[in-house]
Amino acid sequence: MNRNNRALWPISLLAFVGMVVALYDSISRIMGIPLFCPFAGNGCDTVQNSPYAVIFGIPLAFLGVLGFGGYLVLAYLGRLSKPGSQWYLYALLALNVLTHCAMAYFSYLELAVIHAVCSLCVFAAVLNVALGVTIVQAVCTRERAQEP
């Protein structure tokens, strides 16, 4: 098994955990059930019920499912790709940069506009940072392996 294939397992695990959190948030939203929000009291419900929790008519929790699902799909396709291929690493990196930008903006909204903190959102952001570190490490490992 090559090094990047080994890096895809932690990426898949982190993405799976993020997807479970986003699915829980989505199902809670659909069913109207208050969220379990450790460390933030009712901050998760406050954030989820704010007008900023929906963008273009799509709840952010659903976008979280799509984002973390995107990591899973790209990691799976990376496992199926040819040994010399590296396109999936750059696709994972691009997805991670996009999600970092989105999460930074939504974190700003939580703190400056909504005045509530969602610990589930913070956990998702931490998972995204861990994904970023793992992806960058895989890209750097790949780049070093290709040096003459």
N, C-alpha and C positions, 0 to 999 in steps of 0.2 A: 504494500500500500504506500503510495507516495505521500509526501508531507502535506500537501494541500488537501488530499483526501482525508487525512487525519484531522485537519483544521475544520473540515466541514461538519464533523460530529458535534463539537461544542457549539458551533453556529446553529446547527439544527436544534440542539437541546435548548439553547437560550431563546431561539425563535418559537419553539413549541411552548415554553413557559409563558412567553409574552402573548402568544395566541390564546392560551387558556385564560389569562387575565382579561384580555380584550373580549373574549367570548363571554366570560362571566359578567363583565360590564354591559355587554350588548344584551344578553338575556335578561339581566336585571332591568335594563331600560325598557325592553319590550313588555315585560311582565309588570312593570311598575313597582318592583320590590326595592326597598331601600338597600343600598350597598353596604357591605361590611367594609369599614374604612378604618383600619388600625392606625393609630398615631395621629389622626386628624379629626376625630369626632364625626360630625356630619359634613365634613368638607367635601367628601366625594359626591354626596347627593347635591350639595350646593353647586358644585362645579357642573355636575351632569345635568342639572335642571336650569342652568344658565342659558341664555340665548347663544352663547359662544360655543356650546357643546355640539352645535350642528353647523356644518359648512356645506353650502350648495344643496341643502336639504338632506344631507347624509350625516347621521350622528358620528362623532369622532370615534366612538368605540368600534363602530363598523369599519372605519378606516384603519383602526389599529389591527383588526382581524386581517384586513387585506395586506397591511404592511408586514406584519409578522408572517403571514402566509406567503408573501413574496420572498422573504428570506428562506423559508422552507423549500419553496419551489426551486429557487436558484441553487440552493445547496444540493438538492436532489439532482438537478440537471448537471451540476458540477461533478457529482459522483459518476454520472453516466457519460460525461464527455471524455474525449481522448486524453491520454496521459500528458501530452504536451500543451494541451489547451489551457488557457487562463482567462477566457472571456468572462466566465462566471464570477471570478474574483472582482473584476472591475464593475460588473453589474451589481454585485453585492455592495461594493464600496459606494457606487452612485446612489443606490437605495438608502444606504446608511447616511450619507450626506444629506439627502432629501429629508429623511425622517428626523435627523438632528435639527435641521432648520425649522421644521414644523413643530417639533417638541419645544424648542427654545421659544418660539412665538407663543405657543399655548401656555408655557410656564410663565411667561411675562403676563399673559392675560389673567392667569390664576392669581398671581401676586399683586399686580397693579390695578386690575379692573374688577375682578370678581371678589377679591379679598378673601379667598378661601384656598386651601391646599388639599388636593386629592392625593392621598397616599398611594392609591393604585396607579395614578398617573406618574407619580414620582418613581414608583417601582418600575413601570414601563420605560421611563426615561433612563433609569439605571441599567436595565436590560439592554437598551439601545446603545448605551455607552460601552457596555461589555461586548456587545456585538461588534461595535466599531473597533475596539482594541483587538479583538480576535481576527477581524477581517484585515486590518492594517498589518498585523503580524503575518498573516498568510500571504499577503501581497509582497511584503518585504522579504519573506523567506523565498518566495518564488523568484523575485528579482535577484537575490543573492545566488540562487541556484543557477541562474542563467548567465552569470558573469563568467567571462573566459578564464 
